[in-house]
């Protein structure tokens, strides 16, 4: 009995540590995403022309050393340091993922322990690191920059989902999985699409392509060039800093981002209305609605105020908050407590577009 009690205490401590690390990983992912956004807003994405070092060094060197390493790329110390700080933060996040793998190894055969999720998270971190390298070596190619942003959001979501799974495992509660209806899947797809459109807008420097709101350049439907705006095999020249698309193409990208925001808002509001009668989910639906309204307001303010850096950073933070809120609602609907199994089964049986 004493040995069993000791083993139970050791298990509890290990799971507590994993829970703490996963929550820290989720919060630190936000820091890394915002640091990456700030790096881009300062046009510092190519502050260091090589990877993983900066002008061949682990820390930003002086101008003389930098010129010896890359004479054709003058050192801008502030931009180089911003880029390297982002890399240091991303490396720390990768070490957090590695720590989860090492600490969780002994628990991998425990019933309901989310070992596969930990492995998936670590794989996502490795892929995200590769995208970080390609962002530099491919000279800010918009496809890579957009995928790098989506990868960061994916890592954030996996850390957060892992934390929720570990909490349920630690509490030794039965993990119930309720089926998700087509409306939920539609909302999830629209959210990912809108995040991708946001990344495509910023990586193509199209944030100010549409002036004014709700019209775009004093027109409800401006001149567009969808083929060029979403040309996925374009070349970048020496680099893609400040973009290369013409005005109509950038307006098309911005317009698509606005249309995507409208479609996502409608889908999320329908989702909220359809589940409002379930009291257990209602607080999280309120948080989702608040996050959506905040993000819409920030998007409009960025256009009307000509994209000030601080407000642009808050717009990215708003997207992160929206992902957090959507993840919480999804968790409550997908994995209700045993006491709410009957509600979950009812939702699953009804299915259809109006039930998640």
N, C-alpha and C positions, 0 to 999 in steps of 0.2 A: 504493500500500500504506500509505504514511504517513497519507494522508487517511482511509483506511478505519479505521486503528487509532485515529486521533483521534476519528472519529465513534463508534466502539465504546466508547471511554472516556467520551465525553460521554453516550452512551446509558446506560451503566452508572451513572454518577453521578446522572443524572436518575431512574432507576428506584430507586436506593438512597434518594434523597430521598423519593420517593413511598412506598416501603416504610416509612421512618421516620415519615412523616406519618400514614400509615394506622394504624400501631401506636399512635402517640400519640393519634390520634383514637379508637381503640377504648378505650384506657385512660382518656382524658379523658371519654368517654361515661359510663363508670362513675362518675366524679366528679360529672358533671351529674345523673345519675339519683339518686345518693345525696343530692346537695344538694337536689333536688326532693322527695325523700322526707322529708328532715329539715325542709324548709319546711312540708310538709303536717303532719308530726307536731307541729310547734310551732303549728299552726293559723295559719300566716302566709301562706297562699295568697292572702288578700285584704289583706295588709299594705300593699300599694299598690292603691288602688281603680281606677287607670287603667293604660293600657298604651300605648306601651312605657316611658314615664317613670313617675315616682313623684310623685304630686301635681303633675304638670306639669313636673317637673324630671328631669334626667339622674341626679342623685344625690339621696338622701333629704334633703328640706329640713327646716328647723326647724318647730316646731309652729305658729308664726304664719303662715308661708308656706303650710303645709298647710291650715290652717283657711280661708285666703282662696281656695284652689283647690277644696276640698271640705269645706264647713263641717259637713256632716252625718256625716262619717267622721273621728273623732278619730285623730290620728297616734299609733301605737305604734311608736316608733323601732326597737326591736329586731326586730320582725316585718317592718317595712318594709325594713330592711337585709338581713334574711335573704332576702326575696323578690328584692331587687335584685341581691344576690350571685349568686343562682341565674340571673337573667337575664344578668348579665355573663358567667358561665361558659357559658351556652347560646350567647350571641353569639360567644364565642371558638371554640366548637365549629363554628359555622356558617362562620367564617372559615377554619378548617382544611379544611372541605369545599370552599370556594371555591378555596383554594390547590391542592388536588388537581386541580380542573378546569383551572386555569391552567397548572400544571406538566405535566399529562398531555396537554394539547392537542396538542403536537407529536408525541406518540407514538400518537395515536388510530388511525392507519392501520397500525401495526405488527401483524404476525400474532400472535394470541393475547393481545394487550394488552387488559386488561379495561376498555376505555373506557366501554362501556355501563353497567358496574357503577358507575363513578365518577359518571356522569350520574344514575343511579338513586339513588345515595347523596345527591347534592346536592339532588335533588328531594325526597327523604325529609326532609332537613334543613329545607327550606322549608316543607313541610307541617307538620313538627313545630313550627316557629316559629309557624305559624298556630294550632295547637292550644294553644300557650302563651298566645297572645293571647285565644283564646276561653275558656280556663280562667278568666281574670280577668273578661272582659266578660260571660260567661254565669254568673258568680257561683258557680263550683265545681260546675256541673252534672255529676252523676256520669258521664254518658255521655262528656263531653269529658275529664274527669279520667282516666277509664279508657283512652280512646284516646290521651291524652297519654303515659301510662305505656307502653302498647304501642308507641307511636311511638318512645319512647326506646330500648326494647329492640330495635326494628327497626333504628334507626340504629347502635346498638352492634354488632349482628350484621353489618350491611353493612360497617362499618369493618373488622371482624375478618376477614370473608370476603374483602374486597378485599386485606388484607394477605397472606393465604394465597395468593391468586391472583398477586399481585405477586412473592412469593417464588418461586413456580414459574416465572413468566415470566423473572425475573432469572437463575435457574439454568439457563434454556434447556432445561428438561425438557418432554417431551411431556405435555400435559394430557389425561389419559384420563378419560372420564366413564362410570362404571358405573351401570346402572339401579338404582333404589331400589325395594324391594318394598313391599307394602302395610303391613307391620308398621311400617316406618320412617315412612311417611306418617301412620299412625295415631298413633304416638308424637309426631310433630311437631305434629299437630292437637291432641292432648291437652295438650301443653306450652303452646301458644298459648292454648288454652281456659283452662288453669289460671292463666296469667299474667293473662288478662282477668278471671277470677273473683277473683284477688287484688286487682286494681285496683278491681273493683266492691265488694269487701268493705271496703276501706279508704276508698273515696270515699263509701260509705254509712255509715261509722262502725259497722261490724258486727263489728269485731275481737273484742269482748268479749260479743257477743250470745249465744254459747254458753260457759257456764262449766263447767269440768271436762273431763277427757279419760279414756277415749274417749267417754263419754256427753256429751250436751249438756243442761245444766241438769238433771242427774240423770235424764235420759230418753234411751233409745236413739233414739227418733224423736219429737222435741218437736213442739209445735203449729207449723204452718207456714202461710205465705201466699205461694205461688209467684207468684200474679198481681201482688201488690203489690211483692214483693221484686224482681221482674224487670220492673217496669213501666217501659218505655223512653221514655215520653212524659210523665212526670210534670212538674209545675211545681216551681220551686225557691223561690217566695216572694221575699222581699228578697234572700236568698242561701241557699246550701245548707250553710253552716258548721254543723258538729255534726250534720248529717243531719235528716231529717224523717220517716223511716219508723217505724212502730210496732214493738213488740218481736217479734211473730211474723214480720214481714217480714225484720227483721234476722237473726233466728235462721235463717230459710230461706237467706239469702245465705251465712251462715257455714257452715251445713250443706252447701250446695252446694260450697263451697270445700274442705271436708274430703273429700267424696266425689270431687271432681276430683283431689285429691292422691292418694287411694287408687288411682284408675284410672290416673293417670300413673305411679305407682310400679310397678304391675303391668306396664304396657306396657314401661317402661324395663328392668325386670329380665328380662323375656322377651327383649328385644333383646340384653341383655348375655349371657345364657345361650346364645343362638343363634349368637353370633359369638365366643364365648370360645376356640374351638379355633384361631382365626386369630391367630398370635403377633404379627403386625404391628399389630394393632388392640387387643390386650389391654391395654397400658398406659393407653390412652385410655378403655377400658371401665372400668378401675379408677377413673380420675378421675371418670367419670360416676357410678359407684356411690357414691363417697365424697361427691360433691356432693349427690346425692339424699338420702343418709342424713343429712347435715348439715342440709339444708333441712327435712326432716321433723322432726328434733330441735328445730330452732329454732322451727318452727310450734307444736309441742307445748309448748315452754317458754314461748312468748308467752302461750298460754292459761292455763297453770298459774300463771304469775307476774304475771298481770293486765297484760300488754302494756306493760312498761317501755320507755321511748323508745329506749334503746340497743339493746335486744334486737329491737325492731321494725325498727330501721334495719338490723341484721344480717340479719334475715329477707329484706329487700329485697336486700341484698348476696348472700345465699345464692341467691336467684332469678337474679341476674346470673351468679354462678358456675356455676349449673346450665345456663344458656344457653351460656356459654363451653364447658363440657364437652360438651354435646350438639352444638355447632357443630364442635368438633374431631373427635368421633366421626363426624359426618356427612361432614366433609371427607375423612377417611381412607377412608370407605366409598365416597363419591361420586367422589373423585379420587385413586385409588391411583397409586403410581409405576409406571412401565412394567414394572418387575420383578414387580409384583403384578397385572398385567393378567389373567393366567390365573385367579387367585383371584376377581377382580372379575367376569370373564365367567361363572365358575361360579356366583357368587351371583346374577347377573342371570338366568341360564338357569333356576335353581331357582325364583326369585321367590317368590310365595305369601306367606302370613302370617308364616311363620317365618324368612324371609330378607329382609335389607334390601339 
